[in-house]
Amino acid sequence: MTRKKKRKSSKNKISNLTNTILSILKKERNKSFNYKQIAAKLGVNDASSRNQIIKKLQQLKVKKEIEEVERGKFKAIVTTDYHTGILDLSHKGSGYIITDEFEDDIYIASNNINRALNGDEVEFYVYKRLKRGRREGEITQVLKRAKNEYVGVIQVHDNYAFVIPDSTKMYKDIFVPINKINKAEEGDKVLVSLDDWTEKQDSPHGRVLKVLGKPGEHNTEIHSILAEYGLPYEFPHEVEDYANKLDTSITKEEIKKRRDMRDVLTFTIDPKDAKDFDDALSFQILDNGLYEIGIHIADVSHYVKPETVLDDEAYERATSVYLVDRVVPMLPEILSNNACSLRPHEEKYTFSAVFQLNDKAEVINQWFGRTVTYSDARFAYEEAQAIIENNPNVTSSEVERSQINSTIPKEVSLTGKEYQTDKNIAFAVLKLDELAKIMRRKRMSSGAISFDKVEVKFNLDKDNNPTGVYFKTSKDANKLIEEFMLLANRKVAEFIGKQKPPKTFVYRVHDEPDDSKLGALQNIVGRFGYKLNFKDRKSTSASLNNLLKDVVGKKEQNLVDTLAIRSMSKAEYTTHNIGHYGLAFDYYSHFTSPIRRYPDVMAHRLLQHYLDGGKSANEEVYEDKCNHSSNMEYLATKAERDSIKYMQIKFMQDHQDEEFIGVISGVTDWGIYVEIITNKCEGMVRVRDITDDHYEFDETEFALIGRNTKNMYQLGDEVVVKVKNTDLVKKHLDFNLIGKHGE
């Protein structure tokens, strides 16, 4: 008797078909699909699969989960409200959606991210129930990727490669076909594009755009920082070529179109290592006894014309980027360091704001327009500071008015010491300092906030290795320049902002701080014994200023300065003026740095357009440009911080055997952040490395607390640490905790 063969079923049942069809229809809920289109999305084409899809579509229609909008074409019946927002991912894979549609951010668990990445604009819905006391949601689709390029290390296999991204917020490695690795070798640091990521693909697919070098090498890491934020480090050939062919000569024809101020005493005050000088001050005493002070700004818009490759590149960059070892300029060197740089003993085209001030620093008259100037001298801040501090007691009675109004002979090149003995320049610097201090006092009494956060700088050797750390502080000479730049920025914005009918302009605005952020700040600084008063705007500003003054020189200064800045709203560019809270100005713009900021170029163009009697510019066009400029400024700031972090880790590599006193600057459930007092380098002590007890994070106390000993490591505590590990590639600095300082 022969055994009957078991018949194979021709029906391969499609698993989870109901949810799959609903997911397809809900994802593209504005479209309708027939069974063939759904089968194609599922990658099936046999008769059995098609029949299953047809049958399931009819079942879902009967259940009223989908509707047949025309014969054989179906759409999802949507009962859920969908919203949009920006995803902020944590390094753990979960995240929050920041949206204006809800008061609080919406928590998204890692299994509900649905291939969205950090910074993406996403569509989502919110569960009707609150989970764990917070709103939770699920992302339904990615509307716009925040970025499509990532930096990482490549692992090359026989037929494919993977790029492991540097960013801890990129939770997937990127698959690269072997024919798209662009000659990259195993272990190279590369820039990779994210080209495709379908539902069927476990990992995003991409291609190597550029090989950056070997991980850990200085230039590789610096270029990686720029590439991570989409910032270029070289100019396209056609842009350099265009700039190099510009006529940068000073012509008689052009001078005739401008106010000639070459005979007025003019000088620059900048950092000693500055390569571009985009602002200068002129000074003279008028017959009516007023002081005429000119703020002269490089006339970048004379060379950078709209709808040219040069302008397109400047707009895309939007800002110069200041890394620890280099500047990545917005404009090619022929302009940034030469034609537009107000170098000593050279005539330059400038755009000027000229004010007549009395002894109370009140503006009696003002004039705006294009000029030609001659810089008589170049000061470093230290040289100008020496004049102010040594104060040779030069008064206007000692100096003939004709002497003040005459320039230093053009063939004479004076040294810093000789400047101090030249009465004309000494008087000008001292009088400008006197007026600047009056203006600053007025600002502070109006509610301005004085953020003088310490800047970390490095001494570098010829190979860009850090040999030392120093802190940049702001002295009278710095504040002198700051006040007159603020004056020009404010008055230009006010001049246009008060015109009737209203004119489109580029404003630099700063909103009032959020009450909850101020409350959080009070909660933390209260632990150090400080009290803030948030009764009204003036008391808030006054108590913040007192706080910033009281912490100077204390161990918690940098921590408090940082937290105070974070409690503020972010300044940004917009055509909608709301004033500048931090400066206490009703009108403010950026006019004084067009070599390094594109918004200043826009401000120059608009100002000249309105001086010429032009109609109001297109607000929508300029608002888009403002948004782009704000975004690029944010990316440049992140790159600058990353480069400082990189150099701090590089510096600490040579100090692995030393013990340091630090302040706990942050506390999380995975460890404590410690900032070394002497050099401001910040690293982490991981909770698993504190072995004398089992430590748990107490959010209300901002502390790690030992379960058995009740020993506490709290925000602001002084501790002793030693370097455990320095990772230049991942930019991680890990410490071992020796113990509390003084115990």
KAHU-V578929 format. One record per run of one state. SS is the DSSP state (2 for helix, 1 for strand, 0 for the rest). FROM is the first residue (numbers start at 1). TO is the last residue. If there is no record, write none. Layout:
# KAHU-V578929
[[SS FROM TO] [SS FROM TO]]
This chain:
# KAHU-V578929
[[0 1 16] [2 17 27] [0 28 32] [1 33 33] [0 34 34] [2 35 42] [0 43 46] [2 47 62] [0 63 65] [1 66 70] [0 71 72] [1 73 76] [0 77 82] [1 83 89] [0 90 94] [1 95 98] [0 99 105] [1 106 108] [0 109 109] [2 110 112] [0 113 120] [1 121 126] [0 127 130] [1 131 131] [0 132 133] [1 134 134] [0 135 135] [1 136 144] [0 145 148] [1 149 156] [0 157 159] [1 160 165] [0 166 173] [1 174 177] [2 178 180] [0 181 187] [1 188 196] [0 197 204] [1 205 214] [0 215 217] [2 218 228] [0 229 236] [2 237 244] [0 245 251] [2 252 256] [0 257 258] [1 259 260] [0 261 265] [1 266 270] [0 271 278] [1 279 285] [0 286 290] [1 291 298] [0 299 299] [2 300 303] [0 304 308] [2 309 317] [0 318 318] [1 319 319] [0 320 320] [1 321 322] [0 323 326] [1 327 328] [0 329 332] [2 333 339] [0 340 346] [1 347 357] [0 358 362] [1 363 374] [0 375 376] [1 377 380] [2 381 390] [0 391 400] [2 401 405] [0 406 415] [2 416 421] [0 422 422] [2 423 445] [0 446 454] [1 455 460] [0 461 465] [1 466 472] [0 473 475] [2 476 497] [0 498 506] [1 507 510] [0 511 514] [2 515 528] [0 529 536] [2 537 550] [0 551 556] [2 557 567] [0 568 571] [1 572 574] [0 575 579] [1 580 580] [0 581 584] [1 585 585] [0 586 596] [1 597 597] [2 598 611] [0 612 618] [2 619 653] [0 654 658] [1 659 668] [0 669 670] [1 671 676] [0 677 681] [1 682 686] [2 687 689] [0 690 694] [1 695 698] [0 699 702] [1 703 706] [0 707 711] [1 712 714] [0 715 717] [1 718 727] [0 728 731] [1 732 740] [0 741 743]]
